[in-house]
C-alpha cells in the first residue's frame, strides 16, 4: 500500500481576538501529529499574538487546518508550502 505524500508547510497566524485562543489551541491539538514545531510571540503593545506552525502533512490535512483556523473570529492565517513533497527530500 502506497503512502500519501506529505508536504512541508508553514502556517502564519495573527491572533487579534483572545476569545478565540481556546478554539485555536483545540484545533492545533487535534492536528498535533502533523505539527513539527510551533512558535508564539505575544505583542502586548498591539494586543495581539503572532504564531507560526511548521507542519509535515498531506496537502488536504494542511488545507483543512488552515481553513478551520481562518474561520475563527479575530484570527487571520496564511499558509506557505515548500516546493517539494517530503518524499522528494
KOLBA-550622 format. One record per residue (C-alpha): residue in three letters; chain; x, y, z. Coordinates in steps of 0.25 Angstrom, whole numbers, plus 2048, in hexadecimal, padded with zeros to 3 digits. Layout:
BEGIN
   zaro   senu    xx    yy    zz
    ala      A     X     Y     Z
...
***
This chain:
BEGIN
   zaro   senu    xx    yy    zz
    unk      A   800   800   800
    unk      A   806   80D   7FC
    unk      A   807   818   806
    unk      A   801   826   803
    unk      A   80C   830   800
    unk      A   80D   83B   80A
    unk      A   811   84A   809
    unk      A   819   853   812
    unk      A   811   860   815
    unk      A   811   86C   81E
    unk      A   804   872   823
    unk      A   806   880   828
    unk      A   7FB   884   831
    unk      A   7F7   892   837
    unk      A   7EE   892   843
    unk      A   7E7   89F   846
    unk      A   7DB   899   84E
    unk      A   7E0   892   85A
    unk      A   7D2   88C   85C
    unk      A   7D5   883   850
    unk      A   7E2   87D   856
    unk      A   7DB   871   85D
    unk      A   7D5   86D   850
    unk      A   7E3   86F   849
    unk      A   7EA   867   853
    unk      A   7E0   85C   852
    unk      A   7E2   85B   843
    unk      A   7F1   85B   844
    unk      A   7F0   84F   84E
    unk      A   7E7   847   844
    unk      A   7F1   849   839
    unk      A   7FD   847   843
    unk      A   802   83A   83C
    unk      A   806   843   830
    unk      A   80C   84F   837
    unk      A   81B   84F   837
    unk      A   81C   85B   83F
    unk      A   815   868   844
    unk      A   81A   876   848
    unk      A   811   880   84E
    unk      A   815   88F   850
    unk      A   80C   898   859
    unk      A   80C   8A6   854
    unk      A   806   8AD   860
    unk      A   808   8BB   85B
    unk      A   7FE   8B8   850
    unk      A   7F5   8AE   858
    unk      A   7F8   8A2   84E
    unk      A   800   896   84D
    unk      A   807   890   841
    unk      A   808   881   83F
    unk      A   810   879   835
    unk      A   80D   86A   833
    unk      A   816   861   82C
    unk      A   80F   854   826
    unk      A   813   848   81E
    unk      A   805   842   81A
    unk      A   7FD   83E   80D
    unk      A   7F8   84A   806
    unk      A   7EA   848   809
    unk      A   7ED   848   818
    unk      A   7F5   855   817
    unk      A   7E9   85B   810
    unk      A   7DF   857   819
    unk      A   7E6   85C   826
    unk      A   7E9   869   81F
    unk      A   7DB   86B   81A
    unk      A   7D6   868   828
    unk      A   7DF   872   82F
    unk      A   7DB   87D   824
    unk      A   7CD   87B   828
    unk      A   7CF   87F   837
    unk      A   7CB   88D   83B
    unk      A   7D6   897   83C
    unk      A   7E1   88D   837
    unk      A   7E8   88F   829
    unk      A   7F1   884   823
    unk      A   7F9   882   817
    unk      A   800   875   812
    unk      A   80C   873   80A
    unk      A   811   866   805
    unk      A   81F   860   801
    unk      A   820   85E   7F2
    unk      A   823   84F   7F4
    unk      A   81C   844   7FB
    unk      A   823   83D   807
    unk      A   824   830   7FE
    unk      A   82D   838   7F5
    unk      A   836   83D   800
***
